[in-house]
């Protein structure tokens, strides 16, 4: 530790370290600098909106002026479309909540216990609906839940003033929304075309990803050399990208990391499409096509996982097929380098169609099962790529295409609803029994926090971070009340003081690691401030309010982590079961009633995304990568089922072959109980169809394609029986000795360790 005489020398050395390490990294690294500028610009817009909204709230003499600042902090978003969507749904939720609040108070004004019971029911319903809805539509349900309490809280002492409280709440929320919208729309660059550019880049990255694997398949000599070939190809791509962009990682990454990066990019584009549609009418007309495009691209990435590549044996015939596809995709990449390729996609589509014609000719010239499997699989990939290109570049909405329905995860929604209902009832009864003067604030925080947590991927995981951010706001509120507010003699100083204390929460709000805590700090810091016109200081009231917030934070953590904790293993097991049942339903549904492939695949991709998230939350030993690959393989299995059903419905097949296919489809009813028996039935059907004599060339090609699909489907099932079986590893309890086995191991016929 430096002595007093050493301090003058130590201080310059510290400043020198700052100037030599931190500052150059900020100013020389383009990614860091761009991130710093974007965050600073967003923070400045938020503070400007807070200043104007708070000033207008004082001018209009609204009941709670700081609620206007809270509204700004909640609806503000770097993307203008997201901010507009969030503002609209916040206003809708406030209107619904105000209506319910007035009605409930009018009915149960003489029965506090019944009032809290009914309030908890509405809060639980709001949390459940918020879990179902997507993006900022969920925020309308959230606002409905805690607006009821915010409006009713001032009227607890005087129920006759509930209508005025509702009008005051609507006024202050509308003020914050209008000010934020005006400031962000005037000061933010609005470039909806950026989303189209990003989608175009995603299309090119998907083509590059597919080309990488086809090129690797065309170059390998043995199946064991595939992984080395792919990694070497990825390393070359990384080095080429690093030469063009110094911020990009210059070292090689594994296959799974490459795929995860692409899938993460696709997941980030999903809300970007929705927000751009909220801000631009042209994007609104194309939003349905763009959703389908993104779903198709995600499905393409999923189809190129390592399980799929092991189906071909690396013989010369399959290598030539993959070489043809790799050359075609290389040509597509060259054509997409043209600046106007999104406006003129005809050359790309023509290139894909020519390759499809060549693949069809090759299919008619071969009878090798491995070659035919490679031809059919690559043909499906090219067809999906062409459809994605059409959806991306089409300027008119295609109403004839299927619509992807959102996946409703009922267990999670019910659990969030019970949490919200229980914590609202618990907080209300605590206030009713203890007669705590800060009871309304206790109810407001618990209901608001539980409602907001219902929109997060894992409410149990996010609840401690939300509570921590709120608790950090308490000492900062104390400093603001003791150091800043007593020395303020005008509005400019008030505004600057608020901006200073809000800076950490606003700046870190969009940092992935601290976002939930920073959001809780910024929003609830303003809730705890006693700023009015004029400001009246009451230390006892402030201390009482801070104590109620501490108790509310403890309630939040106890309810979400102890009383009603999340069971991520059980949630993941339910998703795996849902994927298996979807495959069974797809197999037994008649061909004329089978939903379009893109709709079925889009729904399963939502399940897989949630499954991957649940697996990442699990701390126990589980074959995470195996289950992820198995989920992707289940989509390949569904694709094969659709192809088989198409052959049965549209292609020419012998009646005996139809009967064998029907028997094979019925065998999928055993998939959850005995996957090996299902795979055996598929291979028996393939053997029966193979023995049927055919003389016509068309019948022979249809038969060979059907055999290829049956063999591939059986291979998928036998490679991951633990995924489909209802006694698979993830279906067992954590303390089971078989819970850590891989999905490639066939489970025991009857297990005593099931849930």
N, C-alpha and C positions, 0 to 999 in steps of 0.2 A: 504493500500500500504506500503511495507516495506521501512524503512529509510535506510540511508547509512550504519548505524551500523548493521542493520539487514541483509544486503545482503550476507555476508559470511555464515550466517546460512541458508538463504533462498536457496542459490544455492545448497548446499549439499542435502537439503530436496527435491528439484526438481529432482536432479540426483537419489536420493534414490527412488523417486516415479517412475522414468523411469525404474530403475533396478528391482523394486519390482512388477511393474504392466505390463509394455509393454514387457520387455525382457522375463520373464517367459512365458507369453502368446504365444510369438513367438516360443520359444524353446520347450515348453511342448505340444503344440497343433500340432498334426501331420498334420492336414489339412492346418493350417497357414504356418507351416514350409515348407511343400511341395509346396504350392503356392508361397512362397517367393523364394525358390530355383529355381522353374521353371521360374519365372519372371526374376530373376537375370541372369539365364543362357541365356534366350532369349535376354535380354538387352546386355549382353556381346557379343553375336553373332552379333547383329545388329551393335554395335560399331566397332567390328573387320571388318565387311563388309564395313562399312562407311570409315574406315581408308584405307583399301586396294583399294576400288573403287576410292576414292578421290586422292590417290597417283598415281594410274594408269592414271586418267584423267589429272593430271598435267604432267605426263611423256609423254603422247600422245599429249599434248598441245591441248586439246579439247576446243571448243569455250566457253562452260559453264561447268566448272569442278564440281561445286556444284550440277548440275543436276544428276550426278552419285550418290551422297549421297541421293538426293531426291528419286531417283529410288529405292535405298536400303530400305529407310523408307517405301515406298509404297508396295513393293513386299514382304518384310519380313513377315514371319508367323511362329508361333511356330511349326506347322505341316509341315513336309517336303513336303508331297504331295500337300498341299494347296499352299505352296511357289512355287513348280514347276508349278502347274496349273496356278497360278497367273502370273508367269514370262512368260510362253508361250503365254498366252492371252494378256499380256501387249505388248509383241513384235509384235503380230499380229495386235493389235490395233494401235500401232505406225506406222507400215508399211502402213496400210490403211489410217491413218490420214495424213502421209507424202505424199502419192500419191494424195489425195484429195487437200491438201494444195498447192502443186505445180500446179495442174490443175486449181484451182480456181484463184490463183494469176496470172497465165498466161492469163486467159480469161478476168478478170476484173481488170487488172493492171491500166487502165486509168479511171476507174469508182469506186471511193471509196464507194459511197452510195450503188451501186449495189453489190459491194464486201461484204459489211457488211450484206446486205440483204440475199445474198446467203450463207454467213457464218452462219447466224442465222438459216437458214433452215437446214443446215447440223448438227448444234449443237442440234437443236430440234429433228431431226431424231435419233441422237445418244442417247439422253436422253430417248426417247421413246423406242428404242430397248433395252437399258440398263434396263428399267423397266420390259420388257418381259423376258429377259434371266435370268438364274439361276446361282448362285455362281460366279466364276470368269470369266465365259463366258460374263457376263454383263460388266466386266471390259474392255474387248476388245472394246465394244461400247463406254464406257466412255473415253478410251484413244483415240479412233478415233475422238471424239468431241473436246477435248482440245489440242490434238497434232496439229490439224490444226492451232490453234491460236499460240501455242508455236513456231512452225516452221515459221509461217508467221510474227511474231512480229519483229524479227531482220531484216526482209527483207522489212518492211514498208518504211524505208528510202531509201533502195536500192533494188528494186524488182528483179534486175538481180541476186542477191545473194540468191534467194529462194532455189535453188537446193543445194548449199553448206550448207545452214542452215538445210535443211532436212537431208543431210548426217551427219552433226555434231550431230543433235538430235538422229539419229539412232545409231551413234557411242557411245554417252554417255549413252543412255538407255541400249544398249547391254553390255557395260562395267559394269554397275550396276547390271544387271541381272545375268551375268556370275559369277561375284564375289560373289553375294549373294547366288547363287545356290551352288557354290563350298564350301563356308564357312559352310552353313547350312547342306549340305549333308555329309560333313566330321565330323562336330562336333555334329550333332543332332542324338539321338538314333532313328533308323528307325525300327519300330515294327508294320508292317501292321496287324500282327496277333492280336494286341490289339483290333482292330475294331471287329474282329470275337468274341473275348472274351466279348466285350461290348454288341454285338448283342445277344450272348448266355445269358448274364445276363438279357437283356431286355426280352428275351423269358421267362426266369424263373420268372421275375417280373410280366409279363402278366399272366402267369399261376397262380401265387400267388394271383394276383388281382381277377381273375375269381373264384378261389377257395374260397376267402373270401366271395364273394357274394353268391355263391352256399351254402356254409356252413351256412351263415346267414339265407338264405331262408329255409334250412332244419331244423333250430332250432327255428324259430319264430312260434308263435302260432296264432298271429293276425297280420294283415297288419300294424297296428300302431307300433308294436314292432320291425319293420325291422331296422329303423335307429339306435336304441339303440344297437341292436345285432351287426350290422356292425361296429359301432364305438368301441364297446368293443373288437371285433376281431382285428380291426386295432391297438388298444392300446396294445394288447398282442404282435402283431408283432413288433410294435415300441419298446417295452420293451426288446424283445428278440434281436432285432438288436442293441439296445443301449448297451446291455451287451457284444456284440462282438466288437462294435466299439464305443469308447467313444466320437468320434466327431459327432455321429448321435444324432438327437434330441431325448430326452428321454421321451417326453410327447406326449399324444395322439393328433391326428389331425383329422379334419372332413373328411367326405367322399369325398367332392369335392376337398379338398386339396390333398388327396391321388391320385385322378385321374389326377389333374393338374400336379403333380410331375411326374407321368408316361408319360404324353403327352409331357411335356417339355423335358424329357429324350429322347423320340423318335425324337423330333424335332432336338435335338443336334446330333443325330446319322446320320441324313440325309446328312449333309455336310461331316461328317467323312467318310462315305462310298465313296463319290465322291473323296475325297482327297487321301484316301488309294488306290483307283483304279489308280490314276495318278502316284503313286509311286511304284506300285507292279503289275507285269503282271498277276500273279495268281488272284489277286483281280479284275483286269480288266476283266478277263474271267467270274468272278462270279458276277460282279456288277449288272447285270440285275436281277438275282435271289435275291440278297440281297435287292434291292429296293422293289421287290414284298414282300419279307419277312417283311420288316419294315412297308409297307403299310398294310399288313394283321394284324400285331400285333397292329398297331394303330387302325384299325377298330374293333378289338376285345375289346380293352379298351373302345372305344366309345360305343360299344353295351351293356356294363354292367353299364349303367347309371341308376339312380333311376326310371326314367319313365318306363324303360323296366321291372323292377321288380314288378311294381304295376299291371301287367297284370294277375298274378296268385293270387288266393285268399287265399293262405296259407292253403289249405286243405291237408289232410293226403296224398293223392295221389301225389300231386306236391312236398310235402316235401320229399317223398321217392325218387323222381326223382333227386332232387337237392342233396340229400345225396349221391346217387350213383355217380353223377358227381363230387362232392366234394372229395369223396374217390379216384376216378380215377385221378383227378388232383393232389391229395396228393401223389399218387404213381408216377406220372410223375415228381414231384418235387424231390422225393427220387432218382429216376433214373438219373435225371440231376445233382445230386451231384457227380456222378462219373467223374473223371478227363478227360476221353476220350469220353464223351457222344456226343460231336460234331463230332467225327470221326466214332462213331458207334451209330447212332440214332435208330437202329432197335428195341431195347426194348421199347423205348418211343412210337414209331409208333405202335407197336403191342398192347401196353396198350390202346392207343386211339382207335384203330380199334376194340378191344374187347368191349370197352364201347359203340361204335357205334352200334355193333351188338346187344348188350343188349338193347339199347334204341329202336332199330327197333322192337325187339321182344315185348317190353312193349307197343309200339305204336299199334301193332296188337291185343293187349289184352285189350285195353281200348277204351271207346267211350266218356269219359268225356272231354269236350272242354278245360277246364283249364289244365288238365293233358296233353292233346295232344299238346296244345300250348307250355307248358314247355318242352315237349319232342322234338318238332321240333326246338325250339329256341336253346336249349342246343346242339342238334345234329349239327345245323349250326355252332355253336361256336367251337365244337370239330373238325368239318371238316376244318374250317379255321385254327385252331391250327395245325392240321396235315399238311396242305399245307404250312403253315409258317415254320414248322420244316423241310419239304422237301426242301424248297427254301434256308433255312439257311445252311443245311448240304450238299446240292448237289454240287459236284465239277465241273460239266460241265454246261455250259450255256444252258438253255432250250429255244430254239428259238420258240417253239410252244406256249409259254405263251403270254398273252397280255402285251402290253407295256402301261405304264401309261403316258398319255400326260400331259405336263405342262399346268396349267391354265393361260390364257392370260387375264389380267385385263385391258381391253381397256380404261375405263374412267381414271384410274390412270395414265396409260402410256401416254394418250393424254394430260392430265394436266401437267405431267412432261415435255413432249415435248414442250408444249406452254410456260412453264416457262423458259426452257433453251433457246428457240428461242427468247423470249421477252427480257431476260436479256442480251443476247449476242448482240441483235440489239440496246438496250438501251445504253450499255457500248460503243459500236462502235460509235454511233451517238454523245455521250457525248465527246468522244475524237475528233471526226471530227469537231464538232461545237466549242469546247473550245480550240482546238489546244494544248491540255495539253501534255507536254513532257513525262509524265508518263502514257499516255493513253494506250500504249500496255500492261503495267503491270496491269492496271485496267481490260482490256479485258481478260487477261490470268487468273486472279484470279476468276472473275465472271463466266467464262466459265468452268474452272476446278472445282470450288466448286459446281456449279449447276449440272455438270455431275456426280460428286461423290455422291451428295445427291440423285440422281435419283435411286441409288441402295439401299437406306435405306428404312425401312418399312414405315416411314412417313417423307417425305422431309420437310414439313412445320415444324414439331416438331424438326427435327434435324438441321435446318438452323440456329437458334439462337446459338446453341451449337458450330456449326462449326465457325460461326462468332466470338463468344467469344474466342474460342481457338486461332483464327488468331489474334485477337486484343491483346491477352496476349503475342503473339510472338513479337509485336512491341516494348514494353519496354525492353523485353529480348534482342532483336536485338540491341537496343540502348546501353544497357550495354555491349553487346559483342563487339560492334564497339568502344566504348569509354574506356573500361577497359581491355579487353583481346587482341583484334587484334593488337593494337599499340605496345604491349610489346612482340609480337611473333617474333622470329628470326629464326625459323626453322619449318619444317613440324611436328615433334612430338608434339610441343606445340600447333600448330594449331589443330591437331587431338584431343588432350586432351581438349582443350577449347570447341570445337564443342560438344564433348561427354558430357561435364559438362552442357552446355546449353540445349542439347537435352534430357537429362536424364528424366525430368518430363514427356515430351510427349511420350517417348518410354516406360517408366515404366507404365504409366496409359493408354496406348493405348488399352489394352484388359480388362480394368475395365468396366463393363457394364454401369456404371453411367457416366463415363467421357471419354468413348472411342472416340466419335465423336469429342469432343473438343480437346482431346489429339492428335488425328490424325491431325486435322487442325493445331494445334500448331507446331508439329514436321515437317510436310511437308512444310508449308508455312514460317516457320522460316528460313529454308535453302534457300527458294526462295528470301527472303528479304536481305540476306547477300551479300555484295559486296566483294567476295573473288576471287581473280584472281592471276596470277603469272606475275609480282609482284602486290601486293595489292595497289590500289590507293584510297585514302580517299577523299571524296567530300561530305561535310556535307549537302550542298544544294540538291544534288542529292538524298542522303539518306532520307532527310526529305520529299522531293517530293514523293519518292516512298512510304514512310510510310503514307503520306496523301492519296495517291491513294488507298492503301490497306484499310484504314479506310472508304473511300467513297465506295469501293467495298463491304465491310462488311455491310454497311448501305443499299446498293442496294440489297444485297442478302436477308436481313431480310425483306425489304419492299416488294420485289416481291413475296417471298414465304409465307409471313404471312399477308400481307395487300392487295396487288393487286390481287394475285391468291392464296388465302388461301385454305386449305383443308377442305372439308366438310365430316367429318368422319361419321356423321349420314347418309348422302346421300350415301356414299360408302357402309356402312353396309346394308342399305336398298336395294341397288342393289345386294349385295351378297345374301341376303335373297330371293329376287326375282329370282335370278339365280338358287338357290337351289330348289325353288318351280317349276320353269320351267323344271329343269332337271327331277324331279319326274314325271311331266306331260308327258314329252317326253318319259321317260322310260315306262310309262303305255301305250302310244299309238303306240309305235314301235312294229312291228310284232316280234314274237319270233325268227324267223330265222335271223333277222337283229339286234337283241339286242346285244350290246357289252358285253364282259365278265364282270362278277360282279366286279372282282378286279380292272379292268380299270375304271369302273364307280365310284366305291367307292373311288379309289385313287384321281380322279379328284374332287369329292365332299369334300374329306378331305382337299384338298388344299384351297377350298373356305371357309371351316369352320375355318381353321387356320387363314386366313386373316380376317374373320368375328370376331373372338375372339380378334385379334389385334386391329381392328377398335373399337370394344366395349371398350377396355381398354383405348383408347385414348379419348373417349367421357367423357366430364365433366358434361353433363346434366343428369337428372334423367331418367334412363332407366333400364328395367328389364334385366340386363346383364346375370345373371345366368339363367334366364328363357329362353333367346334367345340362350344361349349356349346349354342348355339341349334340347331345341326344335330343334336346328340344328342336334344334335346327334340323336334325335328321327326321324328326316327326313331320316337319313340313315337306321334306322330300318324299316321305311316305304318302302324305296326302296328295302330292302332285302325281305320284304313280297311280293312286286310286282313281283320281280324276281321269288320267289317261286310259286306264283300263275301262272305266265306265263309258268313255267316249268311243273306244273301240267296239264295245258291246252294243252301243246305240247307233253309231253312224257307219262303222266299217262293216265289211262283209265277213261274217264268221259262220262256221259250221254250227248247226243246232247243238251238237255234242259239246262244242267249245263254249257255247252260251251256258249250257247246263253246268259245265265245270267252273265257269266264272261265277255263276250264281252261288255255287257251293263254296267257292273261295271267299266271296263277299260275306256269306253267313259265318264263316270261320272267324271273322273279326269280332264276333260277340264274345269270343274266348280270350281276347287280347289282354284284358286286365287280370285274368285268372291263370292263364297258361299261354304266354306268348309263343313258347316253342311249338305248341300244338297248332296255333294259328299259322306260324311259318311253315310247319309241316304240311298243313292243308294247302297252302299256296304252292308249295313245290309239288304236291300230288296233283293239283290242278294243272300245273305246268307240264308234268309228265303225261297226264291224260290228253292234253291238247297236242303235245308233241307226237303222240302215237296216231293222231287222226291224219289219214292220208289226204293230201291236197295236190291238185294238178295245176290249177290256175295260178298265175304269178301274183295277182292281187291278193288271193286268199293266202298264199304263202307268206307274203310280206306282212299282212295283218296278223297272221299266226305268230310269226317270229317276233313282231313287236309286242304282242301280248305275252309271249314267253319271257321276253326281256324284262317287262314290267313285273311279272310275277316273281322272277328270280331276284330282281333288285329289292322288291318289297320284302321278300323272305330274308334277304341278307341284312337289311336294315333292322328288322325285328330281332334276328338272332344276334346282332352285334350289340344291342342295348336292351336286353330283356328286363333288366332291373329298372329301367325307366317306365316301361309300360305296366309292369306287374303291380297289383295293389298291395303286395308285401315287399315292394322294393325298398332300398336303403333309406330313402327320404321319408317313407311312410312309417318307419319304425321309430320308437322312442330313442332319445339321445343316449341312454344308458345301455341300449341293446348292443351286443358284441358284433352284430352284422350291420350296424348303422353307418359304418365308415367304409363299407365295401363299394366297389365301383359298379357302374350301371351295366358293365359288360358281363357281370356274374349273374347267372340265373338264380333267383331267390328260391328258398325252400317252398314246397307246396303249401305248407301250413306253418305259420310262425306264431310263436307265443309272445312276441315282442311288439305286436301291432298296437296301435292306439286304442 
